[in-house]
Amino acid sequence: MTHALKQLMLWLGIEKNRTSHSEKVISAFGAMVGILVTILMTKWLSQHIAISAGSELLIIASFGATAVLVFAVPHGALSQPWQVIGGHLISAAVGVTCQYLLGTTPLAAAIAVGLAVGLMYYTRCIHPPGGATALNAVMGVAGITQLGYSYLLFPVLINVIAILLVAIVFNALFHWRRYPVHLSRLVTEPVQLEVPSEDVSLTTEDFNAAIR
């Protein structure tokens, strides 16, 4: 690889990918299953529960990005349950509010995304797909903008529940992919340190050696 090509890759942010082929396949398959179950679950609920306008909408496009995070990076800080739940629901609420107050305008869309990012920061649930959820509430098709705050419950909340359930069950099939990441910390055996039973005294020579 030439020096110029290496510099170009660094500039573009292309890093060496050390992920195994099996891990890549597992992530791709998990994302596929997650989206499929989310759509089917939402469709089933829309047929068995009285839902107002927009029931034909089965999944928000931003959940495609959520699937990437919870299945390809299940231990990532942006992939954890609170990030998914808070990120989507808070952003959806912001988007609906901006659309209600300012209409379907570029300004409303910009304010919705900006406020969503800010609120996700303060509520500790930064989830990049949340920005798209807020934007969708303002600039989405007429069926979405007509939903009002019910957009938070259907389809957003249903989508959140479905994809989190699949992420928990699917990642549990592989011992190195516990989800949420807290589960992987629980199964990790703590390192036992041997502490000398007798008192340890430090001399001036010890301090001088440490400083050097």
N, C-alpha and C positions, 0 to 999 in steps of 0.2 A: 504494500500500500504506500503510495507516494505521500510526501509531506503535505502537499497541497490538498490531497483528498482527506487526510487526517484532520487538517485545519478546518476544512469544509464541514466535516462530520461534527467536530467540536462546536462550530458556530451554529449548526442546525440543532445541536443538542442530541445527536444520535449516539447513544451509548452502547457498549458491548452488552449483548443479551446473553446472560448465563442461565436463563430459565430452561429447564429440560423440555424435550419434546412432549413427554407425557404430561407435564404440568400445563403446557400450552393447550393440549387437547382437552384436558380436564376443565380448564377455564372456559374454553369455547363451548364445550358440551353443557357445562353448568349454566352459562348465559342463555343458551338455547332453551334449556329446560325451564329456567326461571321466567323467561318471557312467555313461553307457551303456557305454563301453569297460570301466570298472571292474567293472560287474555282469557283462558278458559274459565277461570274462577270468576272473573268480572262478568263474563257473558252469562254464566249460570246464575249469578246473583241478579243480574238485570232482568232475567226471565222469571225469577221467582219472587222478586221484591218490586213493589210499585215504585218506579223511578220516573222522574219528570223528564223534560226535554233533554236531549243529549244522551239518552241511554244507549244509542248506537255507538258511542265512543267507548271502546273497551280498554284502551291503555293510552297513557300520555307518552309522547315520543321521548321525553326526557328520561323515562325509565330504561331506555336502551343504554344510556350512559350509566345509570345506577347499576345495571346488570354487569357492565364492565368492571365497576369498582368492587362489588360484593363477591364476584366470582373470579376475577383475575387478580385482585388485590384484597383478599378477605381480611388480612391483618392490617390494612392501611388505616390511618387515622380518619380519613374521609369516608370510609366504608362502613363504619360501625352503626349499629341500630339507631342510636339517637341522632346521628348525622342524617340517616335516611329519613327517619320519621320527622324530625324537626325541620330538616332542610326542605323537604317537599311541602309539608303542611304550612309552615310559616310563610314560605315563598308563595304558595297558592293563595293564602289569605291576603298577602300584600298585593298580589296581582289583581285579585278580584276587587279589592278596595280601590286601587288606582283606576281600574276600568270603570268602576261605578262613579267615581268622583270626576274623572278627567276624560272618560270616553275612550274609544279605540283610536288613540292617536300616538304618534311617535314619541311625544313627550311623556305620555302615560306609561308607555312601554319602558322608556329609559329610566323613569323614576322608579317603576316597579322593580326592575332588576337591581338598581342601585340600593334601594331600601332593603331588598331581600338579602343582598350581600351583607349590608350593615347589621341587620337583625340576626342573621346566621352567625356572624362574628360574636355579637353580644350574648347570644344564647348558646354558644359553643357547639354549634351544629353545622359548621361549614360543609356543604355538600354541593359540588359544582352543578350537578343536574338541577338543583333547586332554582338556579337562575333561569333555566329554560322553562321550568314549571310556572314561574311568575310571568315570564314573557308570554307563555301560551295562554294564560288567563286574560291577557290584554289583547293580543294580536291573533288569537286562535280563530277557528271557524265560528260561525254564528251560533252553532249548537253549544259551544263552550261558553261564550260570553253571555248567553241567555241563562246559564245555570245559576249564576250568582254564587252565593256562599255554599250552595249544595255541591259545588265543584270540589270543595275540600273533602267531602264524604264520598262522593261518587263522581269520577273514578279514582281520585288521588289516594284517599285513605285505603280503599280496597286494593289498589295497586301496591301500596306500601306494605300492607299486611301480607299479601300473596308473595311478593318477591322476597320479603324477609323470612317467611316460613320456608320457602324453597332454599334460600341461602343457608339457613341453620341446618336443615336436614341434609342437603347435598354435601356441604363442607364437612359434616360430621362423618361422612363415609370415609374420609381420609384423615388419618391421625395427625398429620402435619398441617391440616387446614381447618382447625377449630374456629368456629364463628358463633358468637362474637369473639374477638381476640382475647377477651378476659378468660375464656375457657381454656385457652392454651397456657395461660399463666397459672391456672389452678392445677393443671396436670403436670406442670414442671416441678420436679423434685428440688427442694431447696438445697443449696450446697452447704454441707456441714463443715464448719471451720474448727480446727482443733485449737482450743485455748489452753495455754499452759496453766497448770494448777497453782504453781508457785508465783509469787509476786515478781514482776519484771521491773528492774530499775534501770533508768537511762542515765548514762554518764555524760559529762561534758564532751568527751571524745565522740560519743555517739551523735550528739547534736552537730558538732563540727563536721563530722563525716557526712551527715545528711545535707548540711548546707553546701558543702563542696560538691 
